[in-house]
Structure formats: structure tokens, C-alpha cells
Amino acid sequence: MFKRRYLIVKREENLSEQERPDLGRIFGHLPELKTLWKFSREVYKVWAGEQSLKAARWRWSRPKNNEAYREVAEMRINTGGSFRPDGQRRRRGGV
């Protein structure tokens, strides 16, 4: 299962017929990973295709404001809008 963890964030349209059941088995063992899987799907939608800045911001507001994602400590999104796994604010100039 550990070797196949990349399936959780792999784009759904790129999953092979063999990988789909493997992903199902991963969720069978660790159902809480389905939240991360759903989050990754929404993030991919933010960057999908050509779209206006307004559309991208609207698409980002969905995962950013989703309470299910805020309940997972490792997925906390700070009030500044930038995603950091540790929940800390991002300083100007990078880090």
C-alpha cells in the first residue's frame, strides 16, 4: 500500500484500469485518505484549462472554505489563502 500512495493525488483521468481497484483498496484500509483525494480533485479543477482569474478564484474558494478539509490538521489553510501543510502563514519573499 505504501508504494502505491501516489495514487491518492494522481489525476483521475490518468488512472489505469489496474490502479482504480488499488486506490479502492487503499481507501478500504485508510478511509480518511478519501478526504485528501477529494481535496486533490478540487485543486486540479482550480488549475484546469484556460479560465479567467475570477473563475480560478471561485474554484479555489471551494476547497479553501470546505469544513471537511479544515478538520484535517495536516490540511489547514490559513486566512491569507496560501496553502501550507503546517498551517503557518507564508512570509513575503518565499518561505
C-alpha positions in Angstrom: 0.0 0.0 0.0 2.8 2.4 0.8 4.3 2.0 -2.6 1.0 3.0 -4.2 0.4 6.1 -2.2 0.9 8.3 -5.2 -2.5 7.2 -6.5 -4.2 9.4 -4.0 -3.0 12.6 -5.8 -2.8 11.2 -9.3 -5.1 12.8 -11.8 -8.3 10.7 -12.1 -8.2 10.7 -15.9 -4.6 9.2 -15.8 -5.5 6.3 -13.5 -5.2 2.9 -15.3 -7.7 0.1 -15.0 -5.3 -1.6 -12.6 -4.8 1.5 -10.5 -8.5 2.1 -9.8 -9.1 -1.0 -7.7 -5.7 -0.4 -6.0 -7.0 3.1 -5.0 -10.2 1.5 -3.7 -8.2 -0.9 -1.5 -6.2 2.0 -0.1 -9.4 3.7 0.9 -10.6 0.4 2.4 -7.6 0.4 4.7 -7.5 4.1 5.4 -10.8 5.7 4.6 -9.6 9.1 6.0 -7.4 9.4 2.9 -10.5 9.9 0.8 -10.7 13.5 2.1 -7.2 14.1 0.7 -8.2 12.5 -2.5 -11.3 14.8 -2.8 -9.2 17.8 -2.0 -6.7 17.0 -4.7 -9.5 16.7 -7.2 -10.7 20.2 -6.4 -7.2 21.6 -6.6 -6.8 20.1 -10.0 -10.0 21.9 -11.1 -8.6 25.2 -10.0 -5.7 24.8 -12.5 -7.8 23.1 -15.2 -7.7 24.6 -18.7 -7.8 28.2 -19.6 -10.0 30.2 -17.4 -10.4 33.8 -16.1 -8.8 34.9 -12.8 -12.3 35.3 -11.4 -13.2 31.7 -12.3 -9.9 30.4 -10.7 -10.6 32.3 -7.5 -14.1 31.0 -7.3 -12.8 27.4 -7.8 -10.2 28.0 -5.1 -12.8 29.2 -2.7 -14.5 25.8 -2.7 -11.6 23.8 -1.2 -10.4 26.7 0.9 -13.8 27.1 2.6 -14.7 23.4 2.9 -15.1 22.5 6.5 -14.2 18.8 5.9 -10.7 19.9 4.8 -10.3 22.3 7.7 -11.0 19.4 10.2 -7.8 17.7 9.0 -4.8 19.2 10.8 -2.4 18.5 8.0 -4.6 20.3 5.5 -5.3 23.5 7.4 -5.5 26.6 5.1 -4.5 29.8 6.7 -6.6 33.0 6.5 -4.2 34.5 3.9 -5.3 31.9 1.4 -2.0 30.2 0.8 -1.9 26.5 1.5 0.8 25.3 3.9 0.8 21.8 5.3 1.9 23.2 8.7 -0.8 25.9 8.8 1.7 28.7 9.1 1.5 31.9 7.2 3.7 32.4 4.2 6.2 35.2 4.5 6.9 37.6 1.7 9.8 36.6 -0.4 9.1 32.9 -0.4 9.4 30.6 2.6 
